[in-house]
Amino acid sequence: MSPFSPVTDADLSRARSDPTFRQRLLEQNLNALLAGMKELRGSSAPSGAGAKQLREGVELAVRLAELIQNADHPGRIS
C-alpha cells in the first residue's frame, strides 16, 4: 500500500497561506515519492516502463527538493 494521499483543494488553499504546512506537505510527498522509487528499484531490474518511471521520479524528486529548499523564498522558485 502506498503512503501517498492525494492533495485536496483544501490542502492547496492552506499551503498557499501557511508556509509551515506547505513545507510539511512538500516533504511528505517527497518521502512518498522516494519510497515508491525505492520499491520500484527493489523489484526485478527495472527496464522499459519501470526505468522510465524511475527517471521521471528522479526529475520530480529534484523539483520537489528545490521547492523545499526555496520554500522560505517564494520569489526564487523557478
C-alpha positions in Angstrom: 0.0 0.0 0.0 1.4 3.4 -1.0 1.8 6.1 1.7 0.7 8.7 -0.9 -2.6 10.5 -0.3 -3.9 12.8 -3.0 -3.7 16.5 -2.2 -7.1 18.1 -1.8 -8.2 21.6 -2.8 -8.3 22.5 0.9 -4.7 21.4 1.2 -3.7 23.5 -1.7 -5.6 26.5 -0.3 -4.0 26.1 3.1 -0.5 25.6 1.6 -0.8 29.0 -0.2 -1.3 30.8 3.1 0.6 28.6 5.6 4.4 28.2 4.9 4.8 25.6 7.6 2.0 23.5 6.2 3.4 23.9 2.6 6.8 22.8 3.8 5.4 19.7 5.5 3.2 18.8 2.5 6.2 19.0 0.1 8.3 16.9 2.5 5.6 14.3 2.9 5.2 14.0 -0.9 8.9 13.8 -1.5 9.2 11.0 1.1 6.3 9.1 -0.5 7.9 9.5 -4.0 11.3 8.3 -2.7 9.6 5.3 -1.0 7.9 4.4 -4.2 11.1 4.7 -6.2 12.9 2.5 -3.7 10.2 -0.1 -4.0 10.3 0.0 -7.8 14.1 -0.1 -7.8 14.0 -3.1 -5.4 11.8 -5.1 -7.8 13.5 -7.0 -10.5 15.8 -4.9 -12.6 13.6 -2.1 -14.0 13.5 -1.9 -17.7 11.2 -0.3 -20.2 8.3 1.3 -18.4 9.9 0.8 -14.9 13.1 2.5 -16.0 11.1 5.4 -17.5 9.1 5.8 -14.2 12.4 5.9 -12.2 13.8 8.6 -14.4 10.6 10.6 -14.1 10.6 10.1 -10.4 14.1 11.4 -10.1 13.2 14.5 -12.1 10.2 15.1 -9.9 12.2 14.4 -6.7 14.8 17.0 -7.7 12.0 19.5 -8.4 10.3 18.8 -5.0 13.7 19.2 -3.3 14.2 22.6 -5.0 10.7 23.7 -3.8 11.5 22.6 -0.2 14.9 24.4 -0.2 13.3 27.6 -1.6 10.0 27.5 0.5 11.1 30.5 2.5 11.8 32.5 -0.6 8.8 32.0 -3.0 10.2 34.5 -5.5 13.2 32.3 -6.0 11.3 29.1 -7.0 12.0 28.5 -10.7 
